[in-house]
Amino acid sequence: MKNKMFFLVGFVLMVTFLISTQAIASQKWKIGHVRPSGSSVDTDIHWLTKEITHQTNGQIEFEIYPASTLGDYSIVQERCSFGEVEMFVGPFGTSIDRRLALPAVPYLVKDWSEAKRVYAHNGLLMQKMAAYLEQQNIKLLGGWPVYFGGILLTEKPKFPVQPNVKKNTLIRVPPINSFRLAAKALGYTPYPTTWVYARSGLESGMVKGIMGGGAEGYLGLTKMAKYYLPIHDHFEHWLVYMNLDLWKRLSGKQQQIIVSNVRKMERRRFEVAEIEEKINLRKIKERGVEIIPVSKAEIEKISKHVRQEIWPTLERDYGERFSDLLHGQPN
């Protein structure tokens, strides 16, 4: 009798576990991003989700939401934390934790070779980001490198590559302290506001330029601008993340499938991102925007100036030494 009862209890527990696991694994996940359908990130996400679905034998399926249809990226971040959205690829909001602005620190890196090292998934920077995101119930899976930033302008500034010269030009910057301080260090007057209002600011003439994007991000604004200054003020590196509770409920095999494919997507993207950046520079030039040339030596000079001016303040704000992020060895 005891043996039968033991068998019955064990059988019920096993069935219950299998049913609950299957229910979790078989649901269709929502994954969003900030660019239109057909864009580079959209194409990569289609590849990623197809691979995960195939390798999990259809247990994990996806519905892709492009062009911020799930909401502004800061809203999606919150929704992912609560489990309302399963995965996302894009920028990360800093209102809850200012340290999450670390990847966008001005002149943390200056070229693609440095970016590939510092922003590697196993580098110290991404390790710290993973720890910060875990506090928001979010699992960091990897990154998606985008471009180096620059300034789009409606008027050509005097001495554009000399940071210590006042430009007397009001430009839009993201509402993040690092961008505000960087704009001031570069001689501009910053006007912090979200990307949503950047277009209207340029259209109305309220601001004479915009900072916080790069050539690809500015393609839709070329009718309102005349000049682009590719000064590499920051490196745009989006995060690939998912709800942490959901991650913990996955099997080890499912976790490995997701991570390995995200890392493969990251490697593939690093191989083409620099080429794509050059293509987008050509596109904005073809649309009538004059690209003001900036040499490597001038970027080095600007970088040194900005680092000296604002890094001490930002390091106090974030509680981090940026030099550690540059030279920390990946585990």
C-alpha positions in Angstrom: 0.0 0.0 0.0 2.8 2.4 0.9 4.6 1.6 -2.3 1.5 2.3 -4.3 1.0 5.6 -2.5 4.6 6.5 -3.0 4.3 5.7 -6.7 1.1 7.7 -7.0 2.5 10.8 -5.3 5.6 10.6 -7.4 3.6 10.2 -10.6 1.4 13.2 -9.8 4.4 15.4 -9.0 6.1 14.4 -12.2 3.0 15.2 -14.3 2.5 18.5 -12.5 6.1 19.4 -13.2 6.0 18.4 -16.9 2.7 20.3 -17.4 4.0 23.5 -15.7 7.3 23.4 -17.6 5.5 22.8 -20.9 3.1 25.7 -20.2 6.1 28.0 -19.5 8.1 26.8 -22.5 5.3 26.8 -25.0 4.0 30.3 -24.6 4.6 32.8 -27.3 7.0 35.5 -26.1 6.7 39.2 -27.0 10.0 40.8 -28.2 10.3 44.4 -29.2 12.7 46.9 -30.6 12.8 50.6 -31.6 13.4 50.5 -35.4 11.0 50.0 -38.3 10.3 46.6 -39.9 13.1 45.7 -42.3 15.8 47.6 -40.5 19.0 46.0 -39.5 18.0 45.2 -35.9 14.6 43.9 -37.1 16.4 41.6 -39.6 18.7 40.3 -36.8 15.8 39.8 -34.4 13.9 37.8 -37.0 17.1 35.6 -37.4 17.5 35.3 -33.6 13.9 34.3 -32.9 13.8 31.8 -35.8 16.9 30.1 -34.5 15.6 29.9 -30.9 12.2 28.5 -32.0 13.9 25.9 -34.2 16.5 24.8 -31.7 13.8 24.5 -28.9 11.6 22.4 -31.3 9.0 25.1 -31.2 8.6 25.2 -27.5 9.6 28.9 -27.5 7.9 31.1 -30.1 7.9 34.8 -30.6 5.8 37.7 -31.8 8.0 40.6 -32.9 7.0 44.2 -32.2 9.0 46.7 -34.2 9.1 50.5 -34.1 8.4 50.9 -30.3 4.9 49.4 -30.7 5.2 48.0 -27.2 5.9 51.6 -25.9 8.8 53.8 -25.4 12.0 51.8 -24.5 11.9 53.1 -20.9 8.3 51.9 -20.6 9.2 48.5 -22.1 12.0 48.2 -19.6 9.5 48.5 -16.8 7.1 46.1 -18.5 9.8 43.5 -18.9 10.7 43.9 -15.2 7.2 43.0 -14.3 7.0 40.2 -16.9 4.5 41.8 -19.2 7.1 41.8 -22.0 9.4 38.8 -22.3 12.3 40.2 -24.3 13.6 43.5 -25.8 16.5 44.8 -27.8 17.3 48.5 -27.5 18.4 51.4 -25.4 17.9 51.4 -21.6 16.3 53.9 -19.4 18.3 55.4 -16.5 15.6 57.0 -14.3 15.7 54.1 -11.8 19.4 53.6 -11.7 21.7 56.2 -13.2 24.5 53.6 -13.5 22.7 52.1 -16.4 24.0 55.1 -18.4 27.5 53.6 -18.2 27.6 52.3 -21.8 26.9 55.8 -23.1 29.6 57.6 -21.1 31.1 60.2 -23.5 34.3 59.0 -25.1 34.4 55.8 -23.1 35.8 54.4 -26.4 36.8 56.3 -29.6 36.9 53.7 -32.3 35.5 50.3 -33.3 38.6 48.3 -32.2 38.2 49.7 -28.7 34.4 49.2 -28.8 34.8 45.5 -29.6 37.0 45.0 -26.6 35.2 47.2 -24.0 31.6 46.2 -24.9 32.3 42.5 -25.3 29.7 40.4 -23.4 32.3 39.0 -21.1 34.0 42.4 -20.4 33.8 44.2 -17.1 31.4 46.8 -18.4 28.7 44.3 -19.4 29.3 42.3 -16.2 28.5 45.4 -14.2 25.4 46.1 -16.4 24.2 42.5 -15.8 24.5 43.0 -12.0 22.6 46.3 -12.1 19.8 44.9 -14.3 19.4 41.9 -12.1 18.3 44.3 -9.4 15.4 45.3 -11.7 14.4 41.7 -12.3 16.0 41.7 -15.7 18.4 39.2 -17.2 21.1 40.7 -19.6 21.7 38.3 -22.5 24.1 40.4 -24.7 24.4 43.5 -26.8 23.7 44.9 -30.2 26.3 47.5 -31.3 24.8 50.3 -33.3 27.0 53.3 -34.2 29.2 56.1 -32.9 27.4 59.3 -32.1 27.6 62.7 -33.7 25.8 66.1 -33.8 23.3 67.0 -36.4 23.0 70.7 -37.0 20.9 73.3 -38.9 23.7 75.8 -38.9 27.5 75.3 -39.3 29.2 76.2 -36.0 32.4 78.2 -35.9 35.4 76.1 -35.1 33.4 72.9 -35.1 36.2 70.6 -33.9 37.6 72.9 -31.2 35.7 71.9 -28.0 36.9 74.9 -25.9 35.2 77.4 -28.2 31.7 78.6 -27.4 29.3 77.7 -30.2 26.4 79.8 -28.9 24.1 77.1 -30.3 21.2 75.4 -28.5 21.1 71.7 -29.2 18.8 69.0 -28.0 20.4 66.3 -25.9 18.9 63.2 -24.2 17.7 63.9 -20.6 20.8 62.1 -19.2 23.4 64.0 -17.3 26.3 62.6 -19.3 25.0 64.1 -22.5 24.2 67.4 -21.0 27.7 67.7 -19.5 29.3 66.5 -22.8 27.4 69.1 -24.8 28.6 71.9 -22.5 32.2 70.6 -22.7 32.0 70.7 -26.5 30.9 74.4 -26.4 27.2 73.9 -27.0 24.2 74.9 -24.9 22.2 71.7 -24.0 18.5 71.4 -24.1 17.6 68.1 -22.5 14.5 66.4 -23.9 13.4 63.0 -25.1 13.8 61.8 -28.7 10.1 62.1 -29.2 10.4 65.9 -29.1 13.7 66.2 -31.0 12.0 66.4 -34.4 9.5 69.1 -33.4 12.4 71.1 -31.8 14.3 71.1 -35.1 11.2 71.8 -37.2 10.2 74.8 -35.1 13.8 76.1 -34.9 13.7 76.0 -31.1 17.0 74.1 -31.2 19.7 74.3 -33.9 20.9 70.8 -33.6 20.6 67.4 -31.9 23.0 65.2 -30.0 22.4 61.6 -28.8 22.2 59.8 -32.1 24.4 58.8 -35.1 24.1 58.7 -38.9 21.6 55.9 -38.9 19.5 57.5 -36.2 19.4 60.8 -38.0 18.3 59.5 -41.4 14.7 60.6 -40.8 15.8 64.1 -39.9 17.9 65.1 -42.9 15.2 67.4 -44.3 15.6 69.7 -41.3 19.4 69.7 -41.0 22.3 70.8 -43.1 25.4 69.6 -41.3 26.7 66.5 -39.5 29.6 66.4 -37.2 30.9 62.8 -36.6 32.8 63.4 -33.5 32.2 60.0 -31.9 30.8 61.6 -28.7 29.4 58.3 -27.5 29.1 54.7 -28.5 25.5 53.5 -29.1 25.3 49.9 -27.8 21.9 48.4 -27.3 21.1 45.7 -24.8 19.4 42.4 -25.4 17.5 41.4 -22.2 14.6 39.4 -20.8 12.5 39.0 -17.7 14.6 37.4 -15.0 11.8 35.3 -13.4 11.1 33.8 -16.8 14.8 33.1 -17.3 15.0 31.2 -14.0 12.1 29.0 -15.0 13.7 27.9 -18.2 15.6 24.6 -18.4 19.4 24.8 -18.6 19.3 23.7 -22.3 16.8 26.4 -23.1 18.9 29.0 -21.4 22.0 27.9 -23.3 20.1 28.0 -26.7 19.0 31.6 -26.0 22.4 32.9 -24.8 24.4 31.2 -27.5 22.3 32.6 -30.3 22.2 36.1 -28.7 26.1 36.0 -28.5 26.2 34.8 -32.1 24.0 37.7 -33.2 26.3 40.1 -31.2 29.4 38.8 -33.0 27.8 39.0 -36.4 26.7 42.5 -35.7 30.1 43.7 -34.7 31.4 42.3 -38.0 29.1 44.5 -40.1 28.3 47.5 -37.9 31.3 49.6 -38.9 30.6 49.0 -42.5 26.9 49.9 -42.1 27.9 53.1 -40.3 29.9 54.2 -43.4 26.9 53.4 -45.6 24.6 55.5 -43.4 27.1 58.4 -43.5 27.0 58.2 -47.3 23.1 58.1 -47.2 22.8 61.3 -45.2 25.3 63.0 -47.5 23.2 61.9 -50.5 20.2 63.6 -48.8 22.0 66.9 -48.8 23.7 67.0 -45.4 27.2 68.2 -45.4 29.5 66.0 -43.3 32.1 68.1 -41.6 35.3 66.1 -41.6 36.9 65.1 -38.3 40.2 63.4 -38.2 41.4 60.7 -35.8 43.8 63.2 -34.3 41.0 65.7 -33.7 38.7 63.0 -32.1 41.6 62.2 -29.8 42.0 65.8 -28.9 38.3 66.3 -28.3 38.1 63.1 -26.3 40.9 64.1 -24.0 39.2 67.5 -23.4 35.8 66.0 -22.6 37.3 63.3 -20.4 39.2 65.9 -18.3 36.2 68.2 -18.1 33.4 65.8 -17.1 34.6 62.3 -16.2 35.4 63.2 -12.6 31.8 64.5 -12.1 30.3 61.4 -13.8 32.4 59.0 -11.8 31.1 60.5 -8.6 27.5 60.2 -9.9 27.9 56.6 -11.0 30.3 55.4 -8.3 32.5 53.9 -10.9 36.0 54.5 -12.2 35.8 54.6 -15.9 39.4 53.6 -16.4 38.6 50.3 -14.7 36.0 49.6 -17.4 38.5 50.3 -20.1 41.3 48.1 -18.7 39.4 45.5 -16.8 40.0 42.0 -18.1 37.1 39.8 -19.2 36.5 36.8 -17.0 
